[in-house]
Amino acid sequence: MPASHPQSLMVELPPDVAFLPAAAAAAENAAQVFGLDRSGALKLALAVEEFFSYLCRYAGREEPLRLTLSHGGTFVRMAFRFRAGEVSLRALNFAASVDVEGGGDSAHEEHDAELGLLVASRTTDRCSLESSGAGVYVLLAEVDRQYPEAEPLRSEQVLSGPVRVANPDGAPASEGQLRHAALLAAGRYPARSCPASFHRPARFADMVAYGQYHALLASDAAGRPAGLICWRGSGPRSVVFSGPYVFDANPDHTLAKETARLLTERFLAAVARTEPVCAFSERPTADVPEGWFESLGTLTLRGLTAEGDEGGEPETQAALFRHLREDVGGAVWAHPDMVPFLERQYDRLAFSRDILTTEERPIQRAPEHSLLATSFDRRRGLAILRPLLDGQDFAANLAAHVAALEEQAPEGQPGGAMPDILLHLDLSEPWQAALYPAISACGFQPRLILPHAGSSDLLVCQHVPANR
């Protein structure tokens, strides 16, 4: 995007539907400036219309609604900042449905408003909610730029050493090199081991160009791609990496091992010069050099091939981490039922943490409706849930999400096995820790701690079906 263009646009509007055309026009025009095509701009404008209309009914009247439209590199984001004593956004849930039959006029008006939210959530690529102080919220939605899918490269190539990282002049890898490497990785590794953007290589190259990802590319003596490793920030104090991916088909693996070692060494050297205190991966490849990382634990996931098809027996997926500098410790919140697991894990990992126990969750004092963020990658057959708002219906809402996700077959497997379902709890939030009994009752079990992956550590729980 040309540097002369603004990176964001902010407007403040009275919470009055008379200003709805102004909000929609701002969204459509900004979206096109920020790189969305006509269809994407209309999707964003529709989401802004529906969110603005809803907030005009339910947000506080004492201050204007602040709409910020921003360029996110490969997407455009809208964010409404508003004030409300209690907020109900249940229509944004993945498992949401709206009954527009029955009820009086007021009920019909409420159903129409929720139907608008439901449409907006299905039109955009991601929706979320953040708390910005007592009674202050930020409602976010994103629409991705469109990138074509490309067929992964599965041709075998025997490379020649020596291997080097970066171009001879020290310049970063070019867009074409990144695209080529992404397709090679997508062709040689299971879908679960690869970022989704590898199958849309132009998107991956743009994510690197805009700083959403960082990447190192290794080349052989002839300048052919020999390997790739990429990473991004996860919370303010950690990075999460994918790879290393190596592309040599030589059966003695000597060059492949040297490529993986060199990429891992350069990656750790690069991130050690930045602020994060640790690096981790939930999807390291088998090519990670032995002895360079420690185990966070394992997940038991369905076996998938590079094409995303069922591979038979479930796989054990290890998660790895490494400290980049001294971890001075911190405090985390836990429900009493979580404490034994956390104590064992923190002791094994030698993480210094003060575990603060929450009180029992006062369900009757919670808002009526809860909200969960859902990230569902159909190719990988993996869904990740995150609590955004507590509510009296949390247990039922979580169960509804599990049921809805179990009906979603992985790509290429219509009617096939259900996806793996994970739930992330941010242990900096006592209200999230207090949800644990309801989460456990729904069939989730604690599996991993991801250090500093959110505002604090994240607890990863995995849904274990009764037949597994």
N, C-alpha and C positions, 0 to 999 in steps of 0.2 A: 504493500500500500504506500503511495507517495507520502513522504514525510510532511508535505505541506498540508495534508488533510488533517482535520482534528481527529483525535483518537476517541473522544467521547462527546456526547451532547447531553446537557441537563436542562430540564424544564420543570417548573413548579406550576401546578394547576390546582385550582379550587376543586374540592370533592363534589363536583356538580356535573351531571351527565351532559349539560350544555357544552362542556369543553371536550367531550369525547372525540369529535372530528379533529380537533387540534392535536390531541394525543396520537390518534391513529396516523394522521398526516406526518407528524414528526417521526414516528417509527418507520413508516414506509420510506420516507426520503432518506433518513439516516442509514437505513439498512442497505439501500442501493449504493450510497456513498461508501459504505464499509464493505462492499464486495458481494452482497447477496444478489442472486438473480431475481427476476421479477416474481417468480413463485415464492422464493424465500422471503422477499420483502413483504408480500401479501400475508404470509403466515405470521410473520412477526407483528404486522399491523393488526391482524385478527386477535392475536394473544393480548396485545396492548389494549385493544377495545374491550375484550372480555374482562381482563383484570381491572381496568379502570372502572368499568361499569359496576363490577362487584364491589370494589373498594368504596365507590361513591355511596353504596348502601350501608356498608358495615364499618368503614374506618371512622375514626374520630373526626369531628368537624372543626376542631380548634386550630388546625394547621393544614397547609396545602399538602397535596400528594406530590412527592418529588420523583420524577421519572428520569432515569439515567439510561441512555443508550450508548453502548460502547463497542468498540472494535476489538474482538478477541483473537484476531489472527485468522483461524479457520472457522470462526463462528461470530455471530453478533449477539450481544446480551442486552436484555432489558431488565431494569431493576426498579421496582416501586418501593420507596421508603414511606411508611405510613405509621400512624399511631392507633392502637386499639386496645381496649381493656381486655378483650378476649377475642381470639381469632379462630374461625372454623374454615379450614380449607380442605375438607374431606374429599371434595370432588377431584383433587389433584392426586389422590392415591391411585396406584397402578390397578388396584382391585376395585376401584370406585364404579358405582352405577347410580343412576339418578332415576327415581320413579316419578314420572310427571303425571301420573294418573291419580285422581282422587284429591281430596282436600279442598279447602275453600280458596278464596282469591289470594289471601296472604300466603297460603301454602304453595299455590301455583307460582307466585312471584318468586318465592325462595327456590323452588325447583328450577325455574327458568334461569335464575342467577347461577345455581350450581351446574346446570347443564352448560352454561357458557364457560364456566371454569373447566368442565370436563372436556369440552371441545378444544379449548386453548391448550390443555395439557397434552392432548393427543396430537395437536397440530405442531407443537414445538418439539425439540429433541430432548430437552431436559428442563425440569422445573425444580425449584428448591425454595427454601425459606430460611432466613437467618434472623436471629434475635439480636437487636442492636441496643440493648438497654431495656429498662422496665417499660413494658407496654409499647416498645418501638420495634418494628419488624421491617425486613427487606424481603420482598417477594421477587424471585428471579426466574427468568426463562431464557433459553438459548436456542437459536436456530443455526444449524450448521450450513456452511457453504457446501455446494454439491461437487463431489469429485467422482470420476468414473472408477469402477472396479477394474482390476487387471488380473489376468491369469498368473498365478504363481509360477516361478521358473523351477522346474524339477530336473533339468539336465545336469548330469554329473560332470564335474570339472576337476582335473588334476592340476594343481597350482605348483609354482616353483618359488623357492626362497631366494633371497631373504624377504621377510615380511616387514613392512613399515606401516606406521600409523600417521595419517595426514599426508598431504601432498609435499613434495620436496621443498617448496617455498614456505611451508608452514601454514598455508591457507586451509580453511575447512573444506570438507568434502563438498562437491558441487551438487546441485539439485539432481542432475542425471545420475550421478554416482549413488546418491541416497535412494533414489527410486529403484535402481537396479539391485542394490543390496537388500532393500525391503522385500522385493519379490523373490530373491534367492532365499532369504530367511523363511518367508511364507511357504516356499516349496519344500524346504528341508526339515522344518520343525512342526510339531503339532500346533493346531490353532491356539490351544491354551497357553502355549509358551510365547506367543507373539502379540504385540499390541494390535488392536483391530485395524489401525491405520496402515499396517503392512499390506493389506489387501486393497487399499486405495493409496498407492505409493505417492501420488502427487500431494495428497493430504499429509502424509508423513513428512515429505520434504518441506512443506509449508510449516508444519508444526515445529520443525527444527529451525527454519528461518525466522519464525516469530518468537522463538524462545520457549514454546510450550514443551518441547523436548530438547535435550542435548544429545549429541551423538558423536561417536568416534568410529571411523571406518578404517579398516586395515586393507592394504593392497599387497599383491605379490610382486615379484621382480618385473613382471610384464605389465603392471598397472591394473590387473584384474582385481575385482573385490575379493578379499580373502576372509573378511569377518566384520562384524558390526556389534556394537554395544550402545544402548541408549538409556537415558534416565531423565527423571523430572522431579520436582520438589513434591514432598508429601508432608504438609504441615510446615511450620517455620523452621523446624530443627532436624529434618531428615530428608533423604532422597530415596526414591525407589527406582531400581534399575531392572531392565529386561535384557537377557542375554547371558553370556556372550554367544553370538551366532557365528559359526565358522563354516566355510564353504568348500573346503578341500576334500576331495573324494579319494585321496590316496589311502590305501588300506593300512599303511603303517602308522597313520595318525600323527606323525612327528610334526609336520607343518601345522596341522590343526591345533595341536596342544600348544605349540609356540605362539600361534595367533591368539588363542584364548588367553594365554598368560600375558602377552603384550597388551591386549585390549583391557584386561582387568587391571593391570598395573597402571596404565595411563588413565583409566577411569578413576581409580582411587586417588591418584595424584591430583587429578583435576578437581574432584569434589573436596579433597582435603584442604584446598586453598579457599574454600567458601565457608559459610556459617554453620551448616548442619553438623550435628554431632555423631550421626550414624547413617549408614546406608543399608538398605534391606531389599529383598526381593521375594515376592510371593510366587513368582514364576521363573526361577533361575533355570537355565538349561543344564543338561548333563555335562556340558563343556566347561562349567565353572572350575577353575583350577583347585585341586584338592588342598585343603588346609588353609585356604585364604579367608574363609568365612566360618561363622558358627551357626548352628541350627537353632531356629526359633521354634521348631516343631513341624508337624506335618498335617496335611489335609488328605482325606480320602475322596478322590474325585473319579468320575467316569473316565475310562480310557478313550481318548479321541485321537484320530489320525490327523495328518496335515490337512486333509480335506474336510475335517470336522465331523467325520463319520464315527460311529461307535467302534471302539477298538477292542471290545470284549471285556476282560476283567478290569475292575476298578484300579486306578493307579494311586500310589502314594506320592503326593506332591510335597516336597520339602520347601520350607521357607528359610532363607538365610539372612544373616546380618553381620555387620562389622562396625565397630566403633571407629570414628574418624578422629575423635579427641575425647578427653575425659568427660564422662557423664557424671555431672555433679549431683544427680538425683532429683527428686521431686515428690509430689503428693498425688495420689490417685484416689478416686471414690469407688467404693464397692458395696454392693449388697452383701450382707453376712453370708449368703449362700455362695458367693463368688470368692470369698476370701481364701479358702483352702487352695483353690486352683491358682490364684494370683500369688500366694505365698510360695507355692512350689516352683512356679515359673520364674518369679523374680529371684529366688534363691539359686536356681539352676543357672540363670543367665547372669547372675552377679550384678543385677540392677538395684541401685539403692532407691527404694520408694517407701514413702509413708502411706500406708493404706488407711484411708478414712472411711468408716462405715456409714452408710445411709440409714435413715429411719425407714420403717415400713411405708410403702407408698399409700398416701391417703386418697384412694380412688374417688371418693365422693367429692373431694375438693378439686379434682382435675376438671379441665374443660370437657365438654361432652364428646368432642371428636378428636381423634389423633391423626397424625400425618406421618407417612413413611416415604422417604426417597427411594426409588428403585432404579438400579442400573442393570439392564439385562442385555447381555451379549449373546445373541442367538448362535453365532458361529462357534463360540467357545462353550456354549451350553452352560453359562454361568450367570447367576443373578446375585447382586449385592444390595442389601437393604440397610438403610440408616434411619433411625428415629429422628424426626424433625420437631414434632409436637406430641406431648403426652395427651391422653384423653381417656375418658371412662371406657371407651370402646377399644382400647389398645389391644387387649387379648383377642377379641373377635376380629379386629382389623388385621392383625398379624396372621391369624389363621386364614383369613380370606386371601391375603397376599400369597401365602404358601399354596393354597388351593389353585389360585389363578396361575401361578408360575408353573405348577405341576402340569397344567394343561398346555404349556408352551413347549412344543417339540423343538429340539435343536435343528439348526439349518441342515437341510438334506435328509432329515429324519422325520418326515410327517408321521405322526402317530407313534413316534419312537420314545426313547427314554426321557424322563423329565430332567430338567437342568439341575445342576448343583446350586444350592441356595446358601449364601453366607449372610451374616448380619454383623455389622460393625457398631460397636459401642464406644463412644468417646469417654474415657475415664476421667476427663476433667469436669464432666457434667454429673452432679449427684442425681438429678432426675433421670438420666439415662441409666445409671447403675441401678436405680430403684426398680427399673422395669425387668430386671433379670428373672424373678420368679415367673412372670408371665411368658418370658422368652423361653425359659427352660420347659415350662408346661406345654409349649407348642412344639417341642421336639428338637430344640436347638441345644447343642453342647459346646462348651468353650474349647477352643483348639489352639489359638495363637495369641500372643501379645506382639503388636507391632510398635516398637519404641518410637515415641515422638511423631507418630504418623498423623495425628490430628492436633488439636490444641494441646493434648497430652498424649499418652499411649492409647492405642486402639485395641480393644478386645475383639477378636474374631471368633464368632460362634458359627457352627455349621449345622444346618438342618439335617438330621439323620432320620430318614424314613423308617417306618416300622419294619419294612421288609429288608432293610440293609443290614 
